[in-house]
Every structure is written in structure tokens, then in C-alpha cells.
Amino acid sequence: MKKKEAKQLYSHFEELAEKIGITIIDGKGDFSGGYCTVIDDQFIVLNKLKPLTQRLRVLAESFSRLDVQKQYLIPVLREFIEENGQFEQQIN
């Protein structure tokens, strides 16, 4: 995936998160990242030290666990979530 395409995809994930009330947090540390809830707030935590492609896979895996089927997703975003989210779920 080209850097420009990856940045656009990341932007689409940010728009989706905002639309459904999820906060994306970019942090630094010894972690991969993922989806979590704190009380009633929903977060996806990403490690900004990881490559963008890895952060996109974390986003895809996180959104694949949520009910986003009712949301309109641009085809490239839906395809990325389906391909990468399922891959991550099969490993767990």
C-alpha cells in the first residue's frame, strides 16, 4: 500500500470513529493497541511508534468487532476492514 493511500485510509477510519462516537488515541509505549471501553466511553488506542500499516490493521481489527454494518462505509474502507479484521480474528 502506498503511503498516500494509507494516510487516506487512516483519515477514513478517523471519520468513521467520530461518526459512531469512538475516540482514537495515539500513544507511545510497549503495546500494539486495540479497542477498549472505559465506563461508557469507547476508545481505540494506537501506538504511534508502530508503522502506519500496522496501525491500520489494529483499526480494522477493532472496527471488525463493532457493529458497523449499519454505517455507510466507502468501499475501500469496508474491504480493508473485512480483509484485515477477519485475519486478526482468526489468529485470536
Secondary structure as the mmCIF struct_conf table of DSSP 4:
data_model
#
loop_
_struct_conf.conf_type_id
_struct_conf.id
_struct_conf.beg_label_comp_id
_struct_conf.beg_label_asym_id
_struct_conf.beg_label_seq_id
_struct_conf.end_label_comp_id
_struct_conf.end_label_asym_id
_struct_conf.end_label_seq_id
HELX_RH_AL_P HELX_RH_AL_P1 LYS A 3 ILE A 20
TURN_TY1_P TURN_TY1_P1 GLY A 21 GLY A 21
STRN STRN1 ILE A 22 GLY A 27
BEND BEND1 GLY A 29 ASP A 30
STRN STRN2 GLY A 33 VAL A 38
TURN_TY1_P TURN_TY1_P2 ILE A 39 ASP A 40
STRN STRN3 ASP A 41 ASN A 47
TURN_TY1_P TURN_TY1_P3 LYS A 48 LEU A 49
BEND BEND2 LYS A 50 LYS A 50
HELX_RH_AL_P HELX_RH_AL_P2 LEU A 52 SER A 64
TURN_TY1_P TURN_TY1_P4 ARG A 65 ARG A 65
BEND BEND3 LEU A 66 LEU A 66
TURN_TY1_P TURN_TY1_P5 GLN A 69 LYS A 70
BEND BEND4 GLN A 71 GLN A 71
HELX_RH_AL_P HELX_RH_AL_P3 PRO A 75 ILE A 91
#
